[in-house]
Amino acid sequence: MLEMRQVSKVYRTELVETHALRALDLHVREGEFVAVTGPSGSGKTTFLNIAGLLETFTGGTYILDGQDVSGMSDDARSKLRNRKIGFIFQSFNLIPDLNLFDNCDVPLRYRGIAAAERRQRIEDALASVGLASRMKHFPAELSGGQQQRAAIARALAGSPRLLLADEPTGNLDSQMARGVMELLEDINAKGTTIVMVTHDPELAARAQRNVHIVDGMATDLSVEPSLSRLASASLAESQG
């Protein structure tokens, strides 16, 4: 679903050159739920922006669902992003002057989807997150957890192949966070690939695989335990 090979990102000004990503290698299989962790300033947000085709990269190769996006025009990236990627943000990013139905409708209108299909998609998406009865409510009339569920519904209405979540529980209390995480797990169980950036180790532990980014480079944490067991077994065998 997502493959990055030796991806780098350098921000340059007249006086400063900042390396946000350094030869980052990352592969996410279709249907996986991957948590991305790392300290502030490690490159997580840059990685997510590149994965979501919101930013270009300086070097390397990025293949999204079988398509090499290197060198794509802005228009081509926008079309690909709109068709295949859904976003969930920490701050929800709902439009305050629109009700939930219209918030979900905006990105679908950009895709030129017919009105009847848009309505069905939106109703199904809001029902799937438990907000079918709130579709005419405005964001300010909802709790934080409900707003995040509405943001998830907006992403789901587009039937994304890949869902990118940036600290999706960062603005929620622990009970609401658990509810949102359970919803994401259910969405993943139905086949959607999810990559989630989080600072919360408990949430990261619930993902199928953890990737840690430090200084712009990625380490697959799921590999380390298996290597450790292998090393221990080899040591025991030699001592035996």
N, C-alpha and C positions, 0 to 999 in steps of 0.2 A: 504493500500500500504506500509506504513512504520509505525512501532510501536516500540517505545523504552520504556522499563519499568525499572526504577531504574538503569539506565546505568551510570556507573562511569568510569573515566579514570584517572589513577595516573601515573605520570612520576617520576621515581626514579633514583637518582644517589647515589654515596657513601655518600654524605653529605646532599642532599636536596630531599624532597618528595613534588611534586607539584600536587595538585588536580585540574585537568582541567575541569572535569565534576563531579557533585555530585548528585547522585540519580536522574538523569534527566528523566522525563516522557514526551513523545511526541508521538502524533498519527496524521498521515496524511492520509486522505482518498483518495481513487483512484479518479483522476480527479481534485484534489484541486490545487490551486495556493497559496502557503504559503510563506510569507516573514519572515525571521529570522533576528532580530535586536539585538543590544546590544553593549556596549562599547568595546573598544580594550582590549583584554586579558580576555574577559568574558567566552570564551569557544566555540565561534561560529565556528571557523575553525576546532577545534577538533571534534565538533559535525558533521560537514560536511564531514570530512575525515572518520569518523566512519560510517556515513550514506552511503558513497560511497564505503565502504569496502576497503578503502586505509589504515586504521588503525584498530587494534584490540582494544577491550575495557577490562577494568579490572574486572568489575562486572555488573550484570544486564542481561537483555534479549533484543535482537534486532531481530524483525521479519520483513523480507522484502518480500513483495508480497506473504505472507503465508508461507515463509520458515524461520525457526529459524537458524540464522547464527552463533549463539554461538558455539564455538568449531570447526567451519569449518576449514579445512586445507587451506593453502595459495593458492593451486591450485584450490580448489573448490570455494573459494572466488573470485579468478580471473575470472573463467569461468562465475560465476553468475554476476559479475560486468560487464563483457563484453557483456553479453546477455541482461541485464535489465536496466543498468544505463548509462546515458549520462552526460558528464561534460562540463560546460562552465566556463572558468577562466577569471579573470580580465585582465591578461596579454596575452590572446588569446592562447598562447602555440602552435602556428602554426610552422611547420618546415620550416625555411627560404629557404632551398635549394630545396624544393618541390613546385610545383604549387598547386593550390587549389584542383584540381581533385585528385592528388596523396596524398595530406594531408588528404583528406576524405577517401582515399583508404586504408591507412595504418592499421587502426583498423579493417577494414572489412577483410583484408587479414589474420589477426591473428585468425579470427573466421572460416577461411576455406571456405568462401562463394565463389561460382563459379564466374568467371570473368564477365559473361554476367549479372548476378544478381547484382554484385557490381557496374557495370557501370550504370545500371538502377537506383539503389538506390542513387548513387552519383549525377546523372543528376537531378533526382527528388528533392533531398535535396537542391542542389544549386539553382534550379529554384524556390523553395519555399521561399528562402531568397533573391531573386532578383539578383542572381549572375550567372545565366546560361551562360551569354556571357563572364564571367571572369574566367572560369574554368582552362584555361591555363596560367593565370597570377600568378605571385609569390607574396607572402605576402607583400614584400617591394613596390610593384606596386599599393597597395591598401591604401585607407584611413583607419583610425582607426575603423570607423563604419563598413566599408566593411570587415575588418579583423575579427571583432567580429561576423558579420553575417556568415563569412566563418567558424568560430569556431562552431557556432550554427549548420550550415549545416553538419559539420563533426559529431556532436553528433546525429543529426536527421537521418543520413544515417544508423545508427545502429538500428533504430526503438526502442528507449529506452522506457521502461514503466515509468521510473522515470528520470527526468532531474534535475540535481543539478547545480545551478548557484552561483558562488562565486564572488560577486561584479561585475556582468557582464557589468555594465556601468561605473565602477570606472575610466577608462582611457579615457572616451569619453566626449565631450562637451555636453551641455544640449540638443541640437537638435538631435545629434546622439543617445544620451541616450534615448530620447523619441521614436525614431525609433526602437531601439532594444527592448524597453519595449513593444511596440505595437506588435512586432513580437512574443515575448514570450507569450503575451496574446492570440494571434491568435493560437499559437501552443497548448496552454492550452485548448482553446475552442474546439480543435479537439480531446481532450481526454487525452493528456499527463499530468501526474502529475508533478508539478514543485515545488521545494523548492529553494528559492533564499535568499542568505545572502546579506544584503545591509545596508549601513550607511545612505542612502538617505531616509528621511521620506516621501517625495513625491512619490517615487517609492514603498515604503512599503505600502502606503495607497492605491495603485492600486491593491494590492494582495487581494485575497478573505479573508485571515486571517493572523493576525500578531502574531508571537511568539517572546517573548523577553527573551534573555538569559543573566543572570547576575550571576557571581560567580559560573558558571557551572550548574545552575538550570534554568529551563524554566518556563515562565509564559505565558499563552494564553491570549493575550490582548483582543481578541474578546469576551471573557467571561465577562470581567469587565463591559462594558456598560450595558449589559442585567441585571447583578446583581444590578447595580446601579439603573436602572429603576425599578426593582422589589422592592428594598429597599425604593425608593421614593414613589411608589404606596402604599406600606404597611404603611408608615408613614402618607401619606395623608388620608388613610382609618381610621387609628386610631385617627387622629385629627378630622376627619369628624364625 
